Amino acid sequence: MPLGTLDRTPPPFFRQGPSAITKLAVCTAAAVFLMAADTRFALVAPMRAALATVLLPVQRALLVPVALVTGGGGYLQGLQQAQASEAEARRALAALAEKATRADALAAENAQLRGLLALGPALVAPHQAAEVMYEARDPYSRKLVIDRGQAQGVRPGAPVIEPAGVLGQVTRVYPLSAEVTLLTDREAAIPVLNRRTRQRAAAFGGVRGPDGPMMELRFMSANADVQAGDLLETSGLDGLYPPGLPVARVATVERRVEGGFARVLLTPVAPGDGVRHVLVLEPTALQRPGGAASAPAGASAASGAASAAASGRRRP
C-alpha cells in the first residue's frame, strides 16, 4: 500500500483542543456571571421554577418508599402505644368505678345521717365556665380578667376555681367581663381549715417566696399543731366559698417562741400562672333562704370574714 494513501490525521482521542486551565477559567467565569446575574436580576428564577415544577412528581415518587417505611414503623409503634393506652384506660376506669361506687355509698349514708340529725340538704354551688382573657396590667397585683360578666350572671365575690383548687374570687364585674383577684394578691384573704387537725385559721396573700408568690397563715400560736405538708381547704364560714375546696399546702413553719406566734408560709394549690379555663361558682350565701340580701359584696367581705376568724383565734 503506497505511503501517500495513509491517513496521517491523529485519532479523535489524541486531538488537541483548549487546555484544561482554559476550560476551567471559562466555566468559572460563566458560573460567576450566572450567580451575579441571578442575584442582581433574578434571571435564573424562571428556569429554577420550571425545573422544580418538572422534578416535583419525580421527587414525590422517590419519597413514596421512604414514606411507606417510616409510616409503617410509626403505624406499628402507634398501634402498640394505643393498645397500652387502652389497657391503662381500662385499669383507670375500673379504679374510678370502684371510687364512684364508694362515693355513692358515702353520699347515701351522708344523706341518711343528715336526715337523722334534721339537717338541711348539702348545698351544691351552681357554676359556669369562663376563659381567662389576660392578666391585669397592674404589676403590683395578682389579678386576671375573664370573659364572663354581669350579662352572664357573675356576681361580685363569686369564688373562682380550677381543677387543682381555689384560684381566687371575683372583685369587679363589668357587663361582659369580670376581674378575678388571686389568693396570692396582697389584698386577698380567705378562712381555711386544716384537713388533718380540723383547725381553723386565716390565710393571707402578698408574700414573696423563693419560688414565687405564696400565702401566709397569720395569728398562729407558736405551739399550734401545724406541719409542713398539711392541706388547707375552705372552711365555708365566710358565705362565699363552699367548704372542702383545696386552697394551699403548708410549705414551711417557723416557730417563734419569743414572739408567741409562728410564721407559716403556704404554697397555693392553684398558683394562677398559665391558667386558661376556670369555673365561676355562685357564693354560698346566695343559695340559702334570704341570702340575696345578706350576701357579701366582694373581696372586702372575704377579708373581713378571715380577719374575724383570725381574731376569734386570738381570744383567750
C-alpha positions as CSV (number, residue, x, y, z in Angstrom):
1,M,0.0,0.0,0.0
2,P,1.6,3.3,-1.0
3,L,2.6,5.5,1.9
4,G,0.9,8.6,0.4
5,T,-2.5,7.0,0.8
6,L,-2.3,6.6,4.6
7,D,-4.4,8.9,6.8
8,R,-2.0,10.9,8.8
9,T,-4.6,12.7,10.9
10,P,-4.5,11.8,14.7
11,P,-7.3,9.7,16.1
12,P,-10.1,11.6,17.9
13,F,-8.6,10.5,21.3
14,F,-5.4,12.4,20.6
15,R,-6.9,15.5,19.1
16,Q,-5.8,18.7,20.8
17,G,-8.3,21.3,22.0
18,P,-8.5,24.1,24.6
19,S,-6.4,23.3,27.6
20,A,-7.9,22.2,30.9
21,I,-6.9,25.6,32.5
22,T,-8.7,27.5,29.8
23,K,-11.9,25.4,30.2
24,L,-11.7,25.9,34.0
25,A,-11.4,29.6,33.6
26,V,-14.3,29.8,31.1
27,C,-16.6,27.7,33.3
28,T,-15.6,29.7,36.4
29,A,-16.4,33.0,34.6
30,A,-19.7,31.6,33.4
31,A,-20.6,30.4,36.9
32,V,-19.7,33.8,38.4
33,F,-21.7,35.6,35.8
34,L,-24.7,33.4,36.3
35,M,-24.6,33.8,40.1
36,A,-24.2,37.6,39.8
37,A,-27.0,37.9,37.2
38,D,-29.3,35.7,39.3
39,T,-28.7,37.7,42.4
40,R,-29.0,41.0,40.7
41,F,-31.6,40.5,38.1
42,A,-33.1,37.0,39.0
43,L,-32.5,35.7,35.5
44,V,-32.4,32.1,36.6
45,A,-35.5,32.2,38.8
46,P,-38.0,31.2,36.0
47,M,-35.7,28.4,35.0
48,R,-35.4,27.2,38.6
49,A,-39.2,27.4,39.0
50,A,-39.8,25.4,35.8
51,L,-37.2,22.8,36.8
52,A,-38.7,22.5,40.2
53,T,-42.1,22.0,38.7
54,V,-40.9,19.4,36.4
55,L,-39.0,17.5,39.0
56,L,-41.7,17.7,41.7
57,P,-43.5,14.5,40.5
58,V,-40.2,12.7,40.4
59,Q,-39.3,13.8,43.9
60,R,-42.7,12.7,45.2
61,A,-42.4,9.3,43.5
62,L,-39.0,8.8,45.1
63,L,-40.3,9.8,48.5
64,V,-43.1,7.2,48.4
65,P,-40.9,4.2,49.5
66,V,-39.4,6.4,52.3
67,A,-42.9,7.4,53.5
68,L,-44.0,3.8,53.4
69,V,-41.1,2.6,55.5
70,T,-41.3,5.4,58.1
71,G,-45.1,5.4,58.1
72,G,-45.2,1.6,58.6
73,G,-42.9,1.9,61.5
74,G,-44.8,4.8,63.0
75,Y,-48.1,2.9,62.5
76,L,-46.8,-0.2,64.4
77,Q,-45.4,2.0,67.1
78,G,-48.6,4.0,67.4
79,L,-50.6,0.7,67.4
80,Q,-48.6,-0.5,70.4
81,Q,-49.0,2.8,72.2
82,A,-52.7,2.8,71.5
83,Q,-53.1,-0.7,72.9
84,A,-51.0,0.2,76.0
85,S,-53.1,3.4,76.5
86,E,-56.3,1.3,76.1
87,A,-55.1,-1.1,78.8
88,E,-54.2,1.8,81.1
89,A,-57.5,3.5,80.5
90,R,-59.4,0.3,81.3
91,R,-57.5,-0.1,84.6
92,A,-58.2,3.6,85.4
93,L,-61.8,3.1,84.6
94,A,-62.1,0.1,86.9
95,A,-60.5,2.2,89.7
96,L,-62.8,5.1,89.0
97,A,-65.8,2.7,89.0
98,E,-64.8,1.5,92.4
99,K,-64.4,5.1,93.7
100,A,-67.7,6.0,92.2
101,T,-69.4,3.1,94.0
102,R,-67.9,4.1,97.3
103,A,-68.8,7.8,96.7
104,D,-72.4,6.8,96.0
105,A,-72.5,4.7,99.2
106,L,-71.0,7.6,101.2
107,A,-73.4,10.1,99.7
108,A,-76.4,7.9,100.6
109,E,-75.0,7.4,104.1
110,N,-74.4,11.2,104.4
111,A,-78.0,11.9,103.3
112,Q,-79.3,9.4,105.8
113,L,-77.3,10.9,108.7
114,R,-78.3,14.4,107.7
115,G,-81.9,13.3,107.8
116,L,-81.5,11.7,111.2
117,L,-80.0,14.9,112.5
118,A,-82.7,17.0,110.9
119,L,-80.1,19.0,108.9
120,G,-80.9,20.6,105.6
121,P,-79.5,19.1,102.3
122,A,-75.9,19.9,101.4
123,L,-75.6,22.9,99.1
124,V,-74.4,22.4,95.6
125,A,-72.9,25.5,94.1
126,P,-74.1,26.5,90.6
127,H,-71.2,27.3,88.3
128,Q,-70.3,28.4,84.9
129,A,-67.2,28.0,82.8
130,A,-65.1,31.0,81.9
131,E,-61.9,31.7,79.9
132,V,-59.1,33.9,81.1
133,M,-58.6,36.7,78.6
134,Y,-55.5,38.4,80.1
135,E,-53.7,39.4,83.3
136,A,-54.3,42.7,84.9
137,R,-51.8,45.4,83.9
138,D,-51.1,46.4,87.4
139,P,-47.6,45.0,88.2
140,Y,-48.2,45.2,92.0
141,S,-51.3,43.0,92.0
142,R,-52.3,39.4,91.1
143,K,-55.4,39.7,89.0
144,L,-57.0,38.1,86.0
145,V,-59.8,39.1,83.6
146,I,-62.3,36.5,82.5
147,D,-64.8,36.6,79.6
148,R,-67.9,36.3,81.8
149,G,-69.6,39.3,83.4
150,Q,-72.8,40.8,84.6
151,A,-74.7,39.7,81.5
152,Q,-73.9,36.1,82.3
153,G,-74.9,36.4,86.0
154,V,-71.5,36.7,87.5
155,R,-71.7,38.4,90.9
156,P,-69.0,40.2,93.0
157,G,-67.4,37.9,95.5
158,A,-68.1,34.8,93.4
159,P,-65.4,32.1,94.0
160,V,-63.2,31.1,91.0
161,I,-61.7,27.7,91.0
162,E,-59.6,25.5,88.6
163,P,-59.1,21.7,88.7
164,A,-56.3,22.0,91.3
165,G,-58.4,24.1,93.8
166,V,-59.4,27.7,94.6
167,L,-57.9,30.3,92.4
168,G,-59.4,33.5,93.8
169,Q,-62.7,35.4,93.7
170,V,-64.4,38.0,91.5
171,T,-63.8,41.5,92.8
172,R,-65.1,43.6,89.9
173,V,-67.9,42.9,87.5
174,Y,-68.3,44.5,84.1
175,P,-71.1,43.9,81.6
176,L,-69.2,41.3,79.6
177,S,-66.1,40.6,81.7
178,A,-65.0,40.4,85.3
179,E,-61.8,40.9,87.3
180,V,-60.6,38.0,89.5
181,T,-58.3,38.6,92.4
182,L,-56.0,35.7,93.0
183,L,-55.4,34.3,96.5
184,T,-51.7,35.4,96.2
185,D,-52.7,39.0,95.9
186,R,-51.6,41.3,98.8
187,E,-55.3,42.2,99.5
188,A,-56.6,38.7,99.4
189,A,-57.7,36.7,102.5
190,I,-59.6,33.5,103.0
191,P,-60.7,31.4,106.0
192,V,-59.2,28.0,105.9
193,L,-59.5,24.7,107.7
194,N,-56.6,22.3,108.3
195,R,-57.8,18.9,106.9
196,R,-55.6,17.0,109.3
197,T,-56.3,18.7,112.6
198,R,-59.7,20.4,111.7
199,Q,-58.2,23.6,113.0
200,R,-59.5,26.9,111.5
201,A,-57.2,29.8,110.5
202,A,-56.9,32.7,108.2
203,A,-54.7,32.7,105.1
204,F,-53.5,36.0,103.5
205,G,-51.7,36.7,100.2
206,G,-49.0,39.1,99.3
207,V,-46.0,37.0,100.4
208,R,-43.0,36.7,98.2
209,G,-41.4,33.3,98.5
210,P,-38.2,31.8,97.0
211,D,-40.3,30.1,94.2
212,G,-42.8,32.9,93.6
213,P,-45.9,34.3,95.2
214,M,-47.0,32.5,98.3
215,M,-49.6,32.9,101.1
216,E,-49.2,33.1,104.9
217,L,-51.1,31.8,107.9
218,R,-51.3,34.7,110.3
219,F,-52.1,34.8,114.0
220,M,-51.0,31.2,114.6
221,S,-49.6,30.5,118.0
222,A,-46.1,29.1,118.3
223,N,-47.3,25.8,119.7
224,A,-50.1,25.3,117.1
225,D,-50.4,21.9,115.6
226,V,-49.4,22.7,112.0
227,Q,-46.8,20.8,110.0
228,A,-45.2,21.1,106.6
229,G,-47.4,19.3,104.0
230,D,-50.7,19.9,105.7
231,L,-53.5,20.6,103.2
232,L,-55.7,23.6,103.9
233,E,-59.2,23.8,102.5
234,T,-62.0,26.3,102.6
235,S,-64.0,26.3,105.9
236,G,-67.2,27.7,104.4
237,L,-67.7,30.2,107.2
238,D,-67.4,33.3,105.0
239,G,-70.5,32.8,103.0
240,L,-68.5,32.9,99.7
241,Y,-66.6,29.7,99.3
242,P,-68.2,26.2,99.5
243,P,-66.5,24.1,102.2
244,G,-63.9,21.5,101.3
245,L,-62.2,23.1,98.4
246,P,-58.3,22.8,98.4
247,V,-56.6,26.1,99.0
248,A,-52.9,25.6,99.8
249,R,-50.3,23.4,101.4
250,V,-48.1,24.3,104.3
251,A,-44.6,24.9,103.0
252,T,-42.6,26.0,106.0
253,V,-43.3,26.6,109.7
254,E,-41.0,28.9,111.7
255,R,-41.9,28.8,115.4
256,R,-41.1,31.9,117.3
257,V,-41.4,31.3,121.0
258,E,-40.3,34.7,122.0
259,G,-43.0,36.4,119.8
260,G,-45.8,34.0,120.7
261,F,-46.7,33.4,117.0
262,A,-45.5,31.1,114.3
263,R,-44.7,32.2,110.7
264,V,-46.4,29.7,108.4
265,L,-45.8,30.0,104.7
266,L,-48.2,28.3,102.3
267,T,-47.9,27.2,98.7
268,P,-51.3,27.7,96.8
269,V,-52.5,24.6,95.0
270,A,-53.6,26.9,92.1
271,P,-50.9,29.5,91.6
272,G,-52.7,31.1,88.7
273,D,-49.8,31.0,86.2
274,G,-50.8,29.5,82.8
275,V,-54.4,29.1,83.7
276,R,-56.8,29.4,80.8
277,H,-60.1,27.9,81.8
278,V,-61.8,28.4,85.2
279,L,-65.1,27.8,86.9
280,V,-67.1,30.7,88.5
281,L,-69.2,29.5,91.4
282,E,-72.2,31.2,93.0
283,P,-71.5,32.5,96.5
284,T,-72.9,30.1,99.1
285,A,-74.7,32.9,100.9
286,L,-76.9,33.4,97.8
287,Q,-78.0,29.7,98.0
288,R,-79.6,30.0,101.4
289,P,-83.0,31.4,102.0
290,G,-82.8,35.2,102.3
291,G,-79.1,35.1,101.2
292,A,-79.5,37.6,98.4
293,A,-79.9,40.5,100.7
294,S,-77.1,39.4,103.1
295,A,-74.5,38.1,100.6
296,P,-71.1,39.7,100.8
297,A,-70.2,42.2,98.1
298,G,-66.7,41.3,97.3
299,A,-63.1,40.8,98.4
300,S,-63.6,43.0,101.4
301,A,-66.2,40.6,102.8
302,A,-63.8,37.7,102.5
303,S,-61.1,39.8,104.2
304,G,-63.5,40.7,107.0
305,A,-64.5,37.0,107.4
306,A,-60.9,35.9,107.5
307,S,-60.0,38.6,110.0
308,A,-62.9,37.6,112.1
309,A,-61.8,34.0,112.1
310,A,-58.3,35.1,113.0
311,S,-59.5,37.4,115.8
312,G,-61.5,34.5,117.1
313,R,-58.3,32.5,117.4
314,R,-56.6,35.3,119.3
315,R,-59.2,35.4,122.0
316,P,-58.2,33.5,125.2
